[in-house]
Amino acid sequence: MEFEDILYDVRNGVAWITINRPEKMNAFRGQTCDELIKALNRAAYDKDIGAIVLAGAGDRAFCTGGDQSAHDGNYDGRGTIGLPIEELHAALRDAPKPVIARVQGYAIGGGNVLCTICDLTICSDKAQFGQVGPKMGSVDPGYGTAFLARVVGEKKAREMWYMCRRYSGAEAVAMGLANVCVPHDQLDAEVQKWGEELCERSPTALAIAKRSFNMDTAHQGGISGMGMYALKMYYDTAESREGGNALREKRKPEFRKYIK
C-alpha cells in the first residue's frame, strides 16, 4: 500500500488529500507528514490537477496537530523535532496551485497552523479553531505564529496563542482565518465547487499569484527552521514534558514549578 495514513483521490481535476487517522483526531505522526509531503508534491506537479484540498477523515476533526502518543521529548519521525514539519509547511506554500483546507471539526494546534498556511479555508458550522501549545508544553516558532499574525492581525494572533481559546467557524471567517463557513452537510459540495472554479482559471496566473503572495513572508521559513532547534531544546526540558504528563494523567499542568 502506497499510503497508510492518508487517502489520495482526484475528483474532476481537484486532488483531495485526506489525513486518515480519525481514531487519533487526525493528529499527525512522522509517517503522516512524509505521506502528506509526497501526496502534495504529486498533486502540485500533475498538469491534470487544478486545485488541491487538504482534509481530515471523519466528522470530529480536520487535524489536531502532532500525535502526543508519539511524543516524549521527540516525535517518531525524522527532522529536528522528529517531524519533517518544515518540509510539510514548505510543500503547502510551494505547490504552484491553490490549496484549500476543508475544516469539518477541530482544527487545533498544528492543525490550525495547516489551515493558516493553506491558500483558502472553507469550514463547517461545526468547526472549531484554536491553539493549545502553551497548555501542552509546545509552540510553533514559525508560520504558526508569525504568519498567523499576518492572517488575523497581531493582537488576535497573540490572543490565540497566549489564551488557547476555541473559535467557531463564523468567528474564523470574521477574523480572516477562514473564507466561508457553510452548513455541515454542504461542506464537501462547497469545497468541490471552489476547487472546480479554480480549475477554470489560468494555472500559470494562479502559480505566479501564489508566488507573489508568498514572497513577502518567505523569510519566515528561515525563522521556522531556526525556531525548530529552539523547540527541540524546549522539548528536552521538564517544563515541556509536564504538558504531556498532565494530559496523560488528566490533570492541569503545573508548568511554573519547573521554571529555573
MARFI-777049 format. One record per residue (C-alpha): residue in three letters; y, z, x; residue number from 1. Coordinates in steps of 0.001 Angstrom, whole numbers. Layout:
! MARFI-777049
+------+---------+---------+---------+------+
! resn !      yy !      zz !      xx ! resi !
+------+---------+---------+---------+------+
!  ala !       Y !       Z !       X !  NUM !
...
+------+---------+---------+---------+------+
//
This chain:
! MARFI-777049
+------+---------+---------+---------+------+
! resn !      yy !      zz !      xx ! resi !
+------+---------+---------+---------+------+
!  met !       0 !       0 !       0 !    1 !
!  glu !    3348 !   -1085 !    1460 !    2 !
!  phe !    5387 !    1660 !    -214 !    3 !
!  glu !    4253 !    5112 !   -1268 !    4 !
!  asp !    7477 !    6941 !   -2047 !    5 !
!  ile !    9418 !    4123 !   -3687 !    6 !
!  leu !    8994 !    1292 !   -6179 !    7 !
!  tyr !   10400 !   -2185 !   -5488 !    8 !
!  asp !   10952 !   -4551 !   -8393 !    9 !
!  val !   13068 !   -7666 !   -8947 !   10 !
!  arg !   14492 !   -8312 !  -12416 !   11 !
!  asn !   16309 !  -11604 !  -12869 !   12 !
!  gly !   17871 !  -11570 !   -9426 !   13 !
!  val !   18526 !   -7812 !   -9361 !   14 !
!  ala !   16429 !   -5735 !   -6944 !   15 !
!  trp !   15536 !   -2281 !   -8311 !   16 !
!  ile !   14658 !     232 !   -5584 !   17 !
!  thr !   13397 !    3436 !   -7183 !   18 !
!  ile !   12629 !    6727 !   -5453 !   19 !
!  asn !    9242 !    7541 !   -6965 !   20 !
!  arg !    8873 !   11275 !   -6393 !   21 !
!  pro !    9637 !   12714 !   -9844 !   22 !
!  glu !    7453 !   15763 !   -9166 !   23 !
!  lys !    9918 !   16591 !   -6347 !   24 !
!  met !   13020 !   15716 !   -8402 !   25 !
!  asn !   13117 !   12563 !   -6251 !   26 !
!  ala !   14027 !   14569 !   -3166 !   27 !
!  phe !   13534 !   12500 !     -35 !   28 !
!  arg !   11358 !   13257 !    2971 !   29 !
!  gly !   11236 !   11304 !    6227 !   30 !
!  gln !    8876 !    8686 !    4824 !   31 !
!  thr !   11067 !    8186 !    1756 !   32 !
!  cys !   14078 !    7426 !    3943 !   33 !
!  asp !   12109 !    4956 !    6067 !   34 !
!  glu !   10847 !    3147 !    2978 !   35 !
!  leu !   14317 !    3051 !    1418 !   36 !
!  ile !   15755 !    1533 !    4606 !   37 !
!  lys !   13033 !   -1114 !    4679 !   38 !
!  ala !   13481 !   -1972 !     986 !   39 !
!  leu !   17282 !   -2092 !    1240 !   40 !
!  asn !   17109 !   -4423 !    4226 !   41 !
!  arg !   14629 !   -6660 !    2393 !   42 !
!  ala !   16846 !   -6957 !    -674 !   43 !
!  ala !   20043 !   -7263 !    1370 !   44 !
!  tyr !   18956 !  -10452 !    3115 !   45 !
!  asp !   16929 !  -12075 !     346 !   46 !
!  lys !   19019 !  -15042 !    -858 !   47 !
!  asp !   17419 !  -14791 !   -4302 !   48 !
!  ile !   18836 !  -11286 !   -4786 !   49 !
!  gly !   22405 !  -10923 !   -6044 !   50 !
!  ala !   22652 !   -7166 !   -6524 !   51 !
!  ile !   20687 !   -4012 !   -5708 !   52 !
!  val !   20017 !    -982 !   -7908 !   53 !
!  leu !   19176 !    2395 !   -6384 !   54 !
!  ala !   17379 !    4597 !   -8918 !   55 !
!  gly !   15154 !    7643 !   -9300 !   56 !
!  ala !   11924 !    7806 !  -11294 !   57 !
!  gly !   11574 !    9908 !  -14450 !   58 !
!  asp !   14239 !   11430 !  -16674 !   59 !
!  arg !   15163 !   14570 !  -14737 !   60 !
!  ala !   16752 !   13408 !  -11504 !   61 !
!  phe !   18274 !   10486 !   -9675 !   62 !
!  cys !   17846 !   12356 !   -6381 !   63 !
!  thr !   18270 !   15963 !   -5263 !   64 !
!  gly !   18647 !   15320 !   -1539 !   65 !
!  gly !   16347 !   16379 !    1256 !   66 !
!  asp !   12959 !   17800 !     306 !   67 !
!  gln !   13267 !   21510 !    1083 !   68 !
!  ser !    9477 !   21880 !    1205 !   69 !
!  ala !    9567 !   19623 !    4268 !   70 !
!  his !   12403 !   21568 !    5878 !   71 !
!  asp !   12036 !   24584 !    8125 !   72 !
!  gly !   14799 !   24143 !   10656 !   73 !
!  asn !   13941 !   20436 !   10772 !   74 !
!  tyr !   12676 !   17845 !    8310 !   75 !
!  asp !    9402 !   15965 !    8655 !   76 !
!  gly !   10574 !   12580 !    9925 !   77 !
!  arg !   12479 !   11036 !   12796 !   78 !
!  gly !   16174 !   11263 !   13599 !   79 !
!  thr !   18485 !   14035 !   14720 !   80 !
!  ile !   17596 !   16387 !   11859 !   81 !
!  gly !   14156 !   14952 !   11119 !   82 !
!  leu !   15522 !   12420 !    8631 !   83 !
!  pro !   16978 !    8987 !    9551 !   84 !
!  ile !   19838 !    9748 !    7202 !   85 !
!  glu !   22491 !    7956 !    9259 !   86 !
!  glu !   20382 !    4777 !    9113 !   87 !
!  leu !   19906 !    5125 !    5357 !   88 !
!  his !   23622 !    5522 !    4768 !   89 !
!  ala !   24318 !    2551 !    7045 !   90 !
!  ala !   21782 !     408 !    5154 !   91 !
!  leu !   23609 !    1102 !    1883 !   92 !
!  arg !   27005 !     296 !    3372 !   93 !
!  asp !   25897 !   -2689 !    5459 !   94 !
!  ala !   23956 !   -4518 !    2727 !   95 !
!  pro !   26103 !   -7639 !    2140 !   96 !
!  lys !   25822 !   -7308 !   -1620 !   97 !
!  pro !   26768 !   -4619 !   -4148 !   98 !
!  val !   24509 !   -1583 !   -4556 !   99 !
!  ile !   24564 !     185 !   -7928 !  100 !
!  ala !   23483 !    3817 !   -8249 !  101 !
!  arg !   21667 !    4354 !  -11569 !  102 !
!  val !   22001 !    8054 !  -12385 !  103 !
!  gln !   19986 !    9369 !  -15318 !  104 !
!  gly !   19855 !   13072 !  -14403 !  105 !
!  tyr !   20595 !   15248 !  -11390 !  106 !
!  ala !   22498 !   13650 !   -8513 !  107 !
!  ile !   22678 !   16732 !   -6356 !  108 !
!  gly !   23160 !   17376 !   -2632 !  109 !
!  gly !   22043 !   14389 !    -605 !  110 !
!  gly !   21515 !   12521 !   -3862 !  111 !
!  asn !   25186 !   12969 !   -4671 !  112 !
!  val !   26005 !   11545 !   -1236 !  113 !
!  leu !   23937 !    8436 !   -2011 !  114 !
!  cys !   25958 !    7941 !   -5221 !  115 !
!  thr !   29178 !    8327 !   -3276 !  116 !
!  ile !   28168 !    5644 !    -783 !  117 !
!  cys !   26859 !    3117 !   -3321 !  118 !
!  asp !   29400 !     474 !   -4335 !  119 !
!  leu !   29126 !    1289 !   -8036 !  120 !
!  thr !   27676 !    4180 !  -10048 !  121 !
!  ile !   26516 !    3910 !  -13647 !  122 !
!  cys !   25345 !    7127 !  -15238 !  123 !
!  ser !   23770 !    8500 !  -18387 !  124 !
!  asp !   25383 !   11118 !  -20590 !  125 !
!  lys !   22611 !   13406 !  -19312 !  126 !
!  ala !   23679 !   13004 !  -15677 !  127 !
!  gln !   24710 !   15991 !  -13562 !  128 !
!  phe !   26557 !   15569 !  -10271 !  129 !
!  gly !   27257 !   18180 !   -7625 !  130 !
!  gln !   26884 !   19602 !   -4141 !  131 !
!  val !   24729 !   22530 !   -3080 !  132 !
!  gly !   24908 !   22574 !     722 !  133 !
!  pro !   26847 !   25825 !    1215 !  134 !
!  lys !   24445 !   27516 !   -1245 !  135 !
!  met !   21409 !   26198 !     654 !  136 !
!  gly !   22411 !   26577 !    4284 !  137 !
!  ser !   23294 !   22905 !    4729 !  138 !
!  val !   26171 !   20416 !    4652 !  139 !
!  asp !   26739 !   16673 !    5097 !  140 !
!  pro !   29114 !   16305 !    8062 !  141 !
!  gly !   29784 !   12597 !    7488 !  142 !
!  tyr !   30089 !   10354 !    4459 !  143 !
!  gly !   29198 !   13190 !    2092 !  144 !
!  thr !   32429 !   15000 !    2937 !  145 !
!  ala !   34992 !   12635 !    4472 !  146 !
!  phe !   34113 !    9607 !    2366 !  147 !
!  leu !   33815 !   11707 !    -791 !  148 !
!  ala !   37448 !   12701 !    -271 !  149 !
!  arg !   38368 !    9002 !    -311 !  150 !
!  val !   36464 !    8506 !   -3560 !  151 !
!  val !   37532 !   11538 !   -5619 !  152 !
!  gly !   40537 !   12865 !   -3695 !  153 !
!  glu !   40837 !   15576 !   -1073 !  154 !
!  lys !   41238 !   18556 !   -3413 !  155 !
!  lys !   38359 !   17581 !   -5696 !  156 !
!  ala !   36059 !   16870 !   -2754 !  157 !
!  arg !   36774 !   20304 !   -1298 !  158 !
!  glu !   36168 !   21879 !   -4695 !  159 !
!  met !   32804 !   20125 !   -4983 !  160 !
!  trp !   31654 !   21281 !   -1555 !  161 !
!  tyr !   33135 !   24757 !   -1490 !  162 !
!  met !   32314 !   25807 !   -5062 !  163 !
!  cys !   28989 !   23955 !   -5560 !  164 !
!  arg !   29599 !   23386 !   -9257 !  165 !
!  arg !   27973 !   20826 !  -11600 !  166 !
!  tyr !   29844 !   17929 !  -13206 !  167 !
!  ser !   28842 !   15837 !  -16215 !  168 !
!  gly !   28725 !   12075 !  -16299 !  169 !
!  ala !   32013 !   11954 !  -18195 !  170 !
!  glu !   33627 !   14224 !  -15574 !  171 !
!  ala !   32246 !   11990 !  -12813 !  172 !
!  val !   33924 !    8970 !  -14418 !  173 !
!  ala !   37204 !   10871 !  -14785 !  174 !
!  met !   37254 !   11828 !  -11098 !  175 !
!  gly !   36251 !    8345 !   -9892 !  176 !
!  leu !   32735 !    9240 !   -8734 !  177 !
!  ala !   31146 !    7020 !  -11417 !  178 !
!  asn !   32300 !    3784 !  -13030 !  179 !
!  val !   30943 !    4295 !  -16520 !  180 !
!  cys !   28875 !    6820 !  -18495 !  181 !
!  val !   26654 !    5488 !  -21293 !  182 !
!  pro !   24174 !    6982 !  -23772 !  183 !
!  his !   20920 !    7836 !  -22034 !  184 !
!  asp !   18860 !    5260 !  -23918 !  185 !
!  gln !   21276 !    2483 !  -22951 !  186 !
!  leu !   21364 !    3195 !  -19217 !  187 !
!  asp !   18830 !     645 !  -17956 !  188 !
!  ala !   20268 !   -2141 !  -20090 !  189 !
!  glu !   23802 !   -1377 !  -18888 !  190 !
!  val !   22751 !   -1276 !  -15235 !  191 !
!  gln !   20865 !   -4554 !  -15538 !  192 !
!  lys !   23847 !   -6122 !  -17319 !  193 !
!  trp !   26185 !   -5189 !  -14470 !  194 !
!  gly !   23641 !   -6430 !  -11934 !  195 !
!  glu !   23267 !   -9793 !  -13655 !  196 !
!  glu !   27041 !  -10183 !  -13870 !  197 !
!  leu !   27240 !   -9595 !  -10120 !  198 !
!  cys !   24610 !  -12299 !   -9615 !  199 !
!  glu !   27072 !  -14763 !  -11200 !  200 !
!  arg !   29760 !  -14022 !   -8607 !  201 !
!  ser !   30183 !  -15750 !   -5254 !  202 !
!  pro !   27807 !  -13946 !   -2878 !  203 !
!  thr !   29966 !  -14748 !     127 !  204 !
!  ala !   33102 !  -13446 !   -1563 !  205 !
!  leu !   31295 !  -10238 !   -2527 !  206 !
!  ala !   29989 !   -9792 !    1025 !  207 !
!  ile !   33460 !  -10254 !    2502 !  208 !
!  ala !   34998 !   -7906 !     -55 !  209 !
!  lys !   32413 !   -5231 !     726 !  210 !
!  arg !   33033 !   -5518 !    4464 !  211 !
!  ser !   36749 !   -5251 !    3829 !  212 !
!  phe !   36384 !   -2178 !    1603 !  213 !
!  asn !   34231 !    -510 !    4279 !  214 !
!  met !   36471 !   -1368 !    7213 !  215 !
!  asp !   38960 !    1482 !    6942 !  216 !
!  thr !   36176 !    4097 !    6755 !  217 !
!  ala !   33889 !    2572 !    9397 !  218 !
!  his !   34871 !    5323 !   11839 !  219 !
!  gln !   33182 !    7847 !    9549 !  220 !
!  gly !   29817 !    6510 !   10694 !  221 !
!  gly !   30613 !    7794 !   14183 !  222 !
!  ile !   31745 !   11115 !   12771 !  223 !
!  ser !   28475 !   11343 !   10854 !  224 !
!  gly !   26399 !   10685 !   13972 !  225 !
!  met !   28170 !   13424 !   15914 !  226 !
!  gly !   28108 !   15737 !   12909 !  227 !
!  met !   24328 !   15457 !   12598 !  228 !
!  tyr !   23973 !   17001 !   16043 !  229 !
!  ala !   26099 !   19940 !   14899 !  230 !
!  leu !   23978 !   20142 !   11748 !  231 !
!  lys !   20803 !   20231 !   13836 !  232 !
!  met !   22154 !   23228 !   15755 !  233 !
!  tyr !   23137 !   24888 !   12473 !  234 !
!  tyr !   19627 !   24379 !   11083 !  235 !
!  asp !   18323 !   26336 !   14073 !  236 !
!  thr !   20244 !   29455 !   13016 !  237 !
!  ala !   19091 !   32369 !   10860 !  238 !
!  glu !   22130 !   31793 !    8648 !  239 !
!  ser !   20976 !   28307 !    7681 !  240 !
!  arg !   17339 !   29367 !    7249 !  241 !
!  glu !   18459 !   32086 !    4841 !  242 !
!  gly !   19247 !   29357 !    2288 !  243 !
!  gly !   15688 !   28023 !    2237 !  244 !
!  asn !   14174 !   31507 !    2342 !  245 !
!  ala !   16261 !   32629 !    -636 !  246 !
!  leu !   15245 !   29543 !   -2608 !  247 !
!  arg !   11551 !   30146 !   -1992 !  248 !
!  glu !   11905 !   33852 !   -2799 !  249 !
!  lys !   14016 !   33119 !   -5910 !  250 !
!  arg !   16945 !   35324 !   -4942 !  251 !
!  lys !   20588 !   34953 !   -3991 !  252 !
!  pro !   21083 !   34145 !    -317 !  253 !
!  glu !   22809 !   36694 !    1908 !  254 !
!  phe !   24446 !   34403 !    4444 !  255 !
!  arg !   27146 !   36779 !    5625 !  256 !
!  lys !   24758 !   39261 !    7208 !  257 !
!  tyr !   23897 !   36590 !    9794 !  258 !
!  ile !   27458 !   35958 !   10969 !  259 !
!  lys !   27723 !   36703 !   14687 !  260 !
+------+---------+---------+---------+------+
//
